[in-house]
Amino acid sequence: MQEQKVIQFIDTVVLPRHNASREAFFDGKIGMWHFVRHRPAERNSRNRSADTMVTTLVNVDGKVCTNYVLNKVVPAIKAKFQSDIKKLNVVDPTLSETERDPRLAEIKAHTTTIQHEVIDREATKKFTNQRSAAHNFLVSAI
C-alpha cells in the first residue's frame, strides 16, 4: 500500500478587534502558510518537461517549524500591528532548557523579548498518556 501524503500548514489568527481611534475593524486573520517547497522537476514525463516547477512536501520538524514562525508568522504579525506592538513574545515548548540550543538564539534575534516555556514531563503525564507530536508555538504581541 502506498503511503498517503498530507500537506501541513500554519494558520495564524488573533482575536478580532475594533480600533475606535482609527475607526477600523480587524477581522483577526493574519495568514496561512503551507509547508511545501517549489523545485524544478528532475526528469521529463508525458505531462511536463524537466524544468517545470513542481510542488513537493516538506517534512515538518522543530527546525522547519521554527523557521516558518520566525520568517513568515512574526513578520506578518509585525506588519499587521506596526504601531500597536510594544513587546513580542514567542513561546516554544520544544526548546531545550539550555541556551545552547541554536533555535533559541534564532528566536531571540527576531523578537524583542522571549519567554521560554519548559514543559514538565511528569505534569504532562498526569493529564494525558501521550504527548502531542505537534510543534506548538505561542506568539503574543503586547
C-alpha positions as CSV (number, residue, x, y, z in Angstrom):
1,M,0.0,0.0,0.0
2,Q,1.3,3.4,-0.9
3,E,2.0,6.0,1.8
4,Q,-0.6,8.7,2.0
5,K,0.9,12.2,1.9
6,V,-0.6,15.1,3.8
7,I,0.0,18.8,3.4
8,Q,0.6,20.6,6.7
9,F,0.2,24.3,7.2
10,I,0.4,27.1,9.8
11,D,-2.8,29.2,10.2
12,T,-2.5,32.4,12.3
13,V,-5.4,34.1,13.8
14,V,-6.0,36.5,16.7
15,L,-9.0,37.9,18.5
16,P,-11.0,40.3,16.2
17,R,-10.8,43.9,17.4
18,H,-12.1,47.3,16.7
19,N,-9.9,50.4,16.9
20,A,-12.1,53.4,17.7
21,S,-9.4,56.0,17.1
22,R,-8.8,54.7,13.5
23,E,-12.4,53.8,13.0
24,A,-11.3,50.4,11.7
25,F,-12.2,46.8,12.3
26,F,-9.7,44.0,12.2
27,D,-11.2,40.5,11.5
28,G,-8.3,38.7,13.2
29,K,-6.9,36.9,10.2
30,I,-3.1,37.1,9.9
31,G,-2.2,34.5,7.3
32,M,-1.8,30.9,6.3
33,W,1.4,29.2,5.1
34,H,1.8,25.7,3.6
35,F,4.8,23.5,4.3
36,V,5.7,23.0,0.7
37,R,8.8,23.6,-1.5
38,H,8.8,24.5,-5.2
39,R,11.7,22.9,-7.2
40,P,12.3,22.0,-10.8
41,A,11.3,18.6,-11.9
42,E,14.2,16.2,-12.2
43,R,13.1,14.4,-15.4
44,N,10.6,14.5,-18.1
45,S,7.2,12.9,-18.0
46,R,4.3,12.9,-20.5
47,N,2.6,15.7,-18.6
48,R,5.6,18.1,-18.1
49,S,9.1,18.9,-19.1
50,A,12.2,18.5,-16.9
51,D,12.4,22.2,-16.0
52,T,8.8,22.7,-14.8
53,M,8.4,23.8,-11.2
54,V,6.9,21.0,-9.1
55,T,5.4,21.4,-5.6
56,T,6.9,19.0,-3.1
57,L,6.0,18.4,0.6
58,V,8.4,19.3,3.4
59,N,8.9,17.0,6.4
60,V,8.0,19.2,9.3
61,D,10.3,19.1,12.4
62,G,11.2,21.6,15.0
63,K,13.7,23.3,12.9
64,V,11.4,23.8,9.9
65,C,8.6,25.0,12.2
66,T,10.8,27.5,13.9
67,N,12.0,28.7,10.5
68,Y,8.4,29.3,9.3
69,V,7.3,31.0,12.6
70,L,10.3,33.4,12.5
71,N,10.4,34.1,8.8
72,K,6.7,34.2,8.0
73,V,4.4,34.4,11.1
74,V,6.4,37.0,13.1
75,P,6.9,39.4,10.2
76,A,3.2,39.1,9.3
77,I,2.2,40.0,12.9
78,K,4.6,42.9,12.9
79,A,3.2,44.2,9.6
80,K,-0.4,44.0,10.8
81,F,0.2,45.7,14.1
82,Q,3.0,48.1,13.3
83,S,2.2,50.8,15.8
84,D,0.4,48.7,18.4
85,I,3.2,46.3,19.3
86,K,5.4,47.2,22.3
87,K,6.7,43.8,23.0
88,L,6.6,40.5,21.1
89,N,6.9,37.1,23.0
90,V,7.5,33.7,21.4
91,V,6.9,30.6,23.4
92,D,8.4,27.4,22.0
93,P,7.8,24.3,24.2
94,T,10.1,22.2,22.1
95,L,13.3,24.2,23.0
96,S,15.8,22.7,25.5
97,E,16.4,24.4,28.8
98,T,19.9,25.5,27.9
99,E,20.9,28.5,25.9
100,R,23.0,26.2,23.7
101,D,20.0,25.3,21.5
102,P,20.7,27.2,18.2
103,R,17.0,27.8,17.7
104,L,16.8,29.9,20.9
105,A,19.4,32.3,19.5
106,E,17.5,32.4,16.2
107,I,14.2,33.3,18.0
108,K,16.0,36.0,20.2
109,A,17.3,37.6,17.0
110,H,13.8,38.0,15.6
111,T,11.9,39.1,18.6
112,T,12.2,41.9,21.2
113,T,11.8,39.6,24.2
114,I,11.5,35.9,24.6
115,Q,9.5,33.8,27.0
116,H,10.9,30.3,27.3
117,E,8.4,27.7,28.5
118,V,9.7,24.3,29.7
119,I,7.2,21.5,29.9
120,D,7.3,19.4,33.0
121,R,7.0,15.9,31.6
122,E,5.6,14.4,34.9
123,A,2.9,17.1,35.0
124,T,2.0,16.3,31.4
125,K,1.7,12.6,32.1
126,K,-1.0,13.4,34.7
127,F,-3.3,14.8,32.1
128,T,-2.6,12.6,29.1
129,N,-0.9,9.3,28.4
130,Q,1.0,10.5,25.4
131,R,2.4,13.9,24.4
132,S,1.3,15.5,21.2
133,A,3.8,15.3,18.3
134,A,2.8,18.7,17.0
135,H,5.1,21.7,17.3
136,N,3.0,24.3,19.1
137,F,4.2,27.9,19.3
138,L,2.6,30.8,21.1
139,V,3.4,34.2,19.7
140,S,1.9,37.0,21.8
141,A,2.1,40.7,21.0
142,I,1.7,43.2,23.8
